[in-house]
């Protein structure tokens, strides 16, 4: 599984997804700034890359595509994103935020 190819563009895509949880204003997601207590750590990007490789391997491919990252992103990141009390009061979930991030971050 570790021999599955991960292109630099896909690596940058993963980093952008994780960075969007830490600095949403940089990705035109200003509405999330008051709702995120803490964003995903760098370990999230490492585990997202490993999980994407595993997913590609399961799909019998020797390389990762953006759809692999999107397919497993929710499972890897949902518990790593800390929400504020305002987010809970507005019934905003981590899943909703991650989905919006995936919709906004440019796919390579």
Backbone as ProteinMPNN parsed JSONL, in Angstrom:
{"seq_chain_A": "XXXXXXXXXXXXXXXXXXXXXXXXXXXXXXXXXXXXXXXXXXXXXXXXXXXXXXXXXXXXXXXXXXXXXXXXXXXXXXXXXXXXXXXXXXXXXXXXXXXXXXXXXXXX", "coords_chain_A": {"N_chain_A": [[0.815, -1.186, 0.0], [1.952, 1.239, 0.702], [3.46, 1.78, -1.488], [1.851, 2.845, -3.371], [1.342, 5.378, -5.693], [1.527, 8.849, -5.039], [0.867, 11.831, -6.238], [2.459, 15.093, -6.388], [0.644, 17.176, -6.719], [-1.693, 16.123, -5.679], [-0.863, 15.785, -3.067], [-0.593, 18.491, -2.346], [-3.243, 19.233, -2.579], [-4.374, 17.792, -0.463], [-3.056, 19.053, 1.678], [-4.114, 21.625, 1.373], [-6.819, 21.146, 1.966], [-6.668, 20.45, 4.693], [-5.459, 22.765, 5.728], [-7.473, 24.579, 5.257], [-9.179, 24.129, 7.35], [-7.832, 25.244, 9.408], [-7.245, 27.879, 8.741], [-9.684, 29.254, 7.629], [-10.432, 31.659, 6.433], [-8.537, 32.154, 4.474], [-9.379, 30.653, 2.402], [-11.704, 31.67, 1.463], [-13.76, 31.123, 3.228], [-14.909, 32.561, 5.305], [-17.126, 32.546, 6.963], [-16.83, 30.333, 8.564], [-14.85, 30.873, 10.398], [-15.588, 31.901, 13.062], [-16.739, 29.59, 13.986], [-15.038, 27.489, 14.282], [-13.143, 25.998, 16.672], [-10.639, 24.749, 16.923], [-8.527, 23.741, 14.265], [-7.791, 20.976, 12.014], [-4.919, 18.97, 12.657], [-1.431, 18.72, 11.545], [-1.04, 15.98, 11.483], [-3.422, 15.052, 10.512], [-3.254, 15.533, 7.774], [-1.22, 13.754, 7.096], [-2.412, 11.281, 7.752], [-4.606, 11.412, 6.077], [-3.415, 11.252, 3.576], [-2.288, 8.662, 3.744], [-4.612, 7.11, 4.08], [-5.907, 7.681, 1.679], [-4.163, 6.469, -0.107], [-4.514, 3.803, 0.687], [-7.198, 3.477, 0.025], [-7.097, 3.807, -2.75], [-5.558, 1.572, -3.337], [-7.298, -0.489, -2.573], [-9.181, -0.107, -4.519], [-7.839, -1.136, -6.614], [-5.832, 0.346, -7.911], [-2.72, 1.848, -8.758], [-2.142, 4.387, -8.044], [-3.1, 7.539, -6.61], [-6.104, 9.36, -6.855], [-7.987, 12.486, -6.927], [-10.633, 11.856, -6.163], [-10.325, 9.703, -4.469], [-9.268, 10.887, -2.199], [-11.405, 12.564, -1.49], [-13.307, 10.639, -0.945], [-12.581, 9.428, 1.481], [-12.132, 11.461, 3.192], [-13.992, 12.55, 5.057], [-14.183, 10.551, 7.032], [-11.59, 10.555, 8.073], [-11.19, 13.159, 9.006], [-13.373, 14.152, 10.528], [-13.473, 13.825, 13.36], [-11.32, 15.285, 14.125], [-11.677, 17.947, 14.0], [-12.369, 20.744, 15.823], [-15.199, 22.218, 17.154], [-16.825, 25.326, 17.958], [-18.885, 26.665, 20.644], [-20.72, 28.282, 19.448], [-21.059, 27.118, 16.949], [-22.313, 24.74, 17.672], [-24.639, 25.816, 18.745], [-25.797, 26.852, 16.458], [-26.354, 24.576, 15.154], [-24.437, 23.502, 13.408], [-22.465, 21.078, 11.931], [-19.418, 19.115, 12.059], [-19.221, 17.538, 9.812], [-20.737, 18.95, 7.918], [-19.153, 21.226, 7.638], [-16.753, 20.139, 6.643], [-17.668, 19.092, 4.233], [-18.359, 21.453, 2.895], [-15.823, 22.631, 2.746], [-14.572, 20.779, 1.055], [-16.022, 21.331, -1.222], [-15.162, 23.871, -1.836], [-12.315, 24.026, -1.933], [-9.894, 23.937, -4.435], [-9.796, 21.405, -6.852], [-7.228, 19.365, -8.053]], "CA_chain_A": [[0.0, 0.0, 0.0], [2.805, 2.435, 0.764], [4.061, 1.984, -2.802], [0.874, 3.521, -4.219], [1.878, 6.682, -6.075], [0.797, 10.042, -4.622], [1.447, 12.963, -6.959], [2.639, 16.323, -5.605], [-0.594, 17.963, -6.796], [-2.622, 15.519, -4.733], [-0.333, 16.151, -1.747], [-0.957, 19.885, -2.099], [-4.698, 19.221, -2.388], [-4.585, 17.331, 0.913], [-2.597, 20.13, 2.566], [-5.094, 22.71, 1.275], [-8.027, 20.747, 2.701], [-6.383, 20.545, 6.123], [-5.216, 24.176, 6.05], [-8.764, 25.289, 5.236], [-9.788, 24.011, 8.684], [-7.038, 26.058, 10.335], [-7.337, 29.279, 8.308], [-10.764, 29.255, 6.635], [-10.489, 32.937, 5.73], [-7.644, 32.08, 3.316], [-10.06, 29.873, 1.371], [-12.998, 32.322, 1.292], [-14.726, 30.476, 4.112], [-14.925, 33.439, 6.481], [-18.249, 32.213, 7.851], [-16.431, 29.257, 9.465], [-13.864, 31.335, 11.383], [-16.076, 31.895, 14.45], [-17.344, 28.301, 14.321], [-13.992, 26.485, 14.471], [-12.325, 26.207, 17.861], [-9.302, 24.383, 16.441], [-8.554, 23.006, 13.007], [-7.101, 19.686, 11.96], [-3.469, 19.066, 12.832], [-0.655, 18.145, 10.437], [-1.245, 14.524, 11.445], [-4.588, 14.792, 9.669], [-2.803, 15.454, 6.382], [-0.468, 12.494, 6.957], [-3.366, 10.174, 7.745], [-5.434, 11.543, 4.886], [-2.615, 10.712, 2.469], [-2.195, 7.204, 3.908], [-5.931, 6.532, 3.834], [-6.171, 7.792, 0.243], [-3.378, 5.403, -0.728], [-5.18, 2.539, 0.993], [-8.435, 3.449, -0.754], [-6.696, 3.551, -4.143], [-5.117, 0.178, -3.38], [-8.512, -1.308, -2.529], [-9.816, 0.058, -5.831], [-6.919, -1.777, -7.569], [-5.059, 1.345, -8.648], [-1.391, 2.085, -8.219], [-1.991, 5.832, -7.891], [-4.21, 8.202, -5.917], [-6.802, 10.424, -7.577], [-8.705, 13.345, -5.972], [-11.841, 11.196, -5.671], [-9.918, 8.866, -3.339], [-9.14, 11.793, -1.045], [-12.746, 12.996, -1.124], [-14.074, 9.493, -0.439], [-12.218, 9.071, 2.849], [-11.856, 12.693, 3.937], [-14.908, 12.707, 6.186], [-13.821, 9.596, 8.087], [-10.297, 10.914, 8.66], [-11.145, 14.497, 9.593], [-14.545, 14.59, 11.315], [-13.197, 13.883, 14.804], [-10.141, 16.125, 14.356], [-12.093, 19.336, 13.869], [-13.037, 21.202, 17.038], [-16.191, 23.257, 16.91], [-17.114, 26.227, 19.075], [-20.248, 26.611, 21.15], [-21.563, 28.956, 18.452], [-21.374, 26.124, 15.923], [-23.315, 23.845, 18.25], [-25.879, 26.573, 18.875], [-26.349, 27.014, 15.111], [-26.515, 23.217, 14.617], [-23.469, 23.249, 12.347], [-21.679, 19.893, 12.271], [-18.111, 18.991, 11.414], [-19.459, 16.964, 8.489], [-21.171, 20.034, 7.035], [-17.997, 22.082, 7.381], [-15.819, 19.42, 5.78], [-18.271, 19.036, 2.896], [-18.209, 22.786, 2.307], [-14.402, 22.775, 2.429], [-14.308, 19.974, -0.14], [-16.651, 22.008, -2.355], [-14.48, 25.137, -2.11], [-10.891, 23.835, -2.254], [-9.718, 23.6, -5.859], [-9.383, 20.03, -7.128], [-6.2, 19.366, -9.117]], "C_chain_A": [[0.871, 1.267, 0.0], [3.499, 2.724, -0.562], [3.088, 2.623, -3.788], [1.355, 4.95, -4.443], [0.945, 7.817, -5.646], [1.492, 11.247, -5.241], [1.537, 14.207, -6.059], [1.378, 17.187, -5.613], [-1.639, 17.426, -5.823], [-2.169, 15.823, -3.303], [-0.739, 17.573, -1.397], [-2.457, 20.024, -1.867], [-5.041, 18.817, -0.954], [-4.191, 18.422, 1.906], [-3.593, 21.288, 2.544], [-6.364, 22.391, 2.054], [-7.809, 20.919, 4.205], [-6.164, 22.002, 6.534], [-6.514, 24.984, 6.063], [-9.491, 25.159, 6.57], [-9.071, 24.902, 9.69], [-7.127, 27.542, 10.022], [-8.425, 29.395, 7.243], [-10.862, 30.551, 5.836], [-9.59, 32.949, 4.491], [-8.279, 31.351, 2.139], [-11.484, 30.38, 1.133], [-14.111, 31.608, 2.055], [-14.806, 31.249, 5.42], [-16.031, 33.077, 7.467], [-17.896, 31.122, 8.852], [-15.471, 29.711, 10.561], [-14.395, 31.348, 12.811], [-16.634, 30.541, 14.898], [-16.313, 27.209, 14.607], [-13.152, 26.863, 15.685], [-10.865, 25.886, 17.554], [-9.45, 23.522, 15.196], [-7.793, 21.696, 13.104], [-5.592, 19.897, 12.026], [-2.743, 18.525, 11.601], [-0.777, 16.624, 10.359], [-2.444, 14.156, 10.593], [-4.172, 14.679, 8.209], [-2.017, 14.167, 6.128], [-1.433, 11.315, 6.861], [-4.309, 10.228, 6.555], [-4.706, 10.979, 3.668], [-2.525, 9.189, 2.551], [-3.534, 6.522, 3.614], [-6.296, 6.599, 2.355], [-5.393, 6.731, -0.527], [-4.041, 4.047, -0.512], [-6.458, 2.397, 0.166], [-8.138, 3.162, -2.218], [-6.275, 2.092, -4.307], [-6.314, -0.773, -3.393], [-9.237, -1.264, -3.877], [-8.938, -0.467, -6.976], [-6.229, -0.772, -8.498], [-3.725, 1.539, -7.97], [-1.106, 3.56, -7.998], [-3.259, 6.396, -7.251], [-4.787, 9.278, -6.826], [-7.58, 11.263, -6.557], [-9.967, 12.697, -5.397], [-11.529, 10.265, -4.504], [-9.841, 9.706, -2.066], [-10.518, 12.203, -0.556], [-13.548, 11.861, -0.492], [-13.797, 9.206, 1.034], [-12.012, 10.289, 3.747], [-12.73, 12.823, 5.186], [-14.504, 11.797, 7.344], [-12.531, 9.979, 8.802], [-10.391, 12.206, 9.467], [-12.257, 14.843, 10.574], [-14.248, 14.716, 12.798], [-11.999, 14.766, 15.138], [-10.46, 17.616, 14.328], [-12.884, 19.739, 15.106], [-13.963, 22.363, 16.755], [-16.424, 24.094, 18.159], [-18.556, 26.021, 19.555], [-21.216, 27.282, 20.177], [-21.979, 27.976, 17.357], [-22.445, 25.166, 16.426], [-24.666, 24.55, 18.371], [-26.576, 26.745, 17.526], [-26.569, 25.669, 14.42], [-25.638, 22.957, 13.389], [-22.594, 22.083, 12.789], [-20.337, 19.915, 11.554], [-18.269, 18.446, 10.002], [-19.879, 18.035, 7.484], [-19.997, 20.935, 6.665], [-17.031, 21.406, 6.412], [-16.372, 19.334, 4.365], [-18.129, 20.372, 2.186], [-16.756, 23.042, 1.915], [-14.066, 22.005, 1.164], [-14.924, 20.616, -1.385], [-15.871, 23.25, -2.787], [-13.025, 24.946, -2.562], [-10.77, 23.309, -3.684], [-9.145, 22.191, -6.01], [-8.346, 20.048, -8.25], [-6.632, 18.569, -10.345]], "O_chain_A": [[0.528, 2.254, -0.651], [4.068, 3.802, -0.74], [3.463, 2.912, -4.924], [1.727, 5.645, -3.497], [-0.265, 7.755, -5.859], [2.579, 11.634, -4.812], [0.784, 14.345, -5.096], [1.077, 17.855, -4.624], [-2.383, 18.196, -5.215], [-2.997, 16.087, -2.431], [-1.179, 17.836, -0.278], [-2.891, 20.84, -1.053], [-5.895, 19.43, -0.314], [-4.915, 18.68, 2.867], [-3.883, 21.871, 3.589], [-6.921, 23.261, 2.723], [-8.662, 21.466, 4.904], [-6.641, 22.422, 7.589], [-6.632, 25.962, 6.8], [-10.337, 25.994, 6.892], [-9.647, 25.271, 10.713], [-7.089, 28.374, 10.929], [-8.116, 29.611, 6.071], [-11.322, 30.546, 4.694], [-9.864, 33.691, 3.547], [-7.782, 31.42, 1.015], [-12.353, 29.641, 0.671], [-15.245, 31.507, 1.587], [-14.775, 30.666, 6.504], [-15.883, 33.282, 8.672], [-18.566, 30.981, 9.875], [-15.295, 29.004, 11.554], [-13.714, 30.849, 13.707], [-16.964, 30.37, 16.072], [-16.656, 26.139, 15.109], [-12.528, 27.924, 15.715], [-9.968, 26.661, 17.885], [-10.357, 22.697, 15.083], [-7.228, 21.36, 14.144], [-5.065, 20.883, 11.51], [-3.368, 17.939, 10.717], [-0.633, 16.046, 9.282], [-2.485, 13.071, 10.012], [-4.68, 13.825, 7.484], [-2.139, 13.563, 5.063], [-1.287, 10.454, 5.993], [-4.764, 9.188, 6.078], [-5.31, 10.308, 2.831], [-2.669, 8.504, 1.539], [-3.571, 5.474, 2.969], [-6.925, 5.68, 1.83], [-5.905, 6.159, -1.489], [-4.117, 3.236, -1.435], [-6.759, 1.313, -0.335], [-8.834, 2.372, -2.856], [-6.605, 1.456, -5.309], [-6.331, -1.748, -4.144], [-9.827, -2.253, -4.314], [-9.25, -0.271, -8.15], [-6.069, -1.01, -9.695], [-3.611, 1.41, -6.751], [0.044, 3.945, -7.788], [-4.337, 5.808, -7.34], [-4.05, 10.014, -7.482], [-7.812, 10.805, -5.439], [-10.327, 12.97, -4.252], [-12.379, 10.058, -3.638], [-10.291, 9.287, -1.0], [-10.782, 12.195, 0.646], [-14.371, 12.095, 0.393], [-14.698, 8.782, 1.757], [-11.744, 10.142, 4.94], [-12.233, 13.174, 6.256], [-14.486, 12.223, 8.499], [-12.395, 9.752, 10.004], [-9.741, 12.335, 10.504], [-12.088, 15.754, 11.384], [-14.738, 15.648, 13.437], [-11.695, 14.974, 16.312], [-9.594, 18.445, 14.605], [-13.929, 19.162, 15.406], [-13.553, 23.372, 16.181], [-16.24, 23.62, 19.28], [-19.334, 25.293, 18.938], [-22.384, 26.903, 20.09], [-23.119, 28.003, 16.895], [-23.373, 24.822, 15.695], [-25.711, 23.947, 18.126], [-27.805, 26.779, 17.46], [-26.927, 25.623, 13.243], [-26.052, 22.275, 12.451], [-22.045, 22.095, 13.89], [-20.147, 20.637, 10.575], [-17.537, 18.843, 9.095], [-19.43, 18.029, 6.337], [-19.865, 21.354, 5.515], [-16.549, 22.035, 5.47], [-15.624, 19.487, 3.399], [-17.811, 20.413, 0.997], [-16.494, 23.612, 0.856], [-13.357, 22.512, 0.295], [-14.397, 20.456, -2.486], [-15.91, 23.638, -3.955], [-12.564, 25.632, -3.474], [-11.453, 22.364, -4.079], [-8.147, 21.837, -5.382], [-8.564, 20.679, -9.284], [-5.882, 18.477, -11.317]]}, "name": "protein", "num_of_chains": 1, "seq": "XXXXXXXXXXXXXXXXXXXXXXXXXXXXXXXXXXXXXXXXXXXXXXXXXXXXXXXXXXXXXXXXXXXXXXXXXXXXXXXXXXXXXXXXXXXXXXXXXXXXXXXXXXXX"}
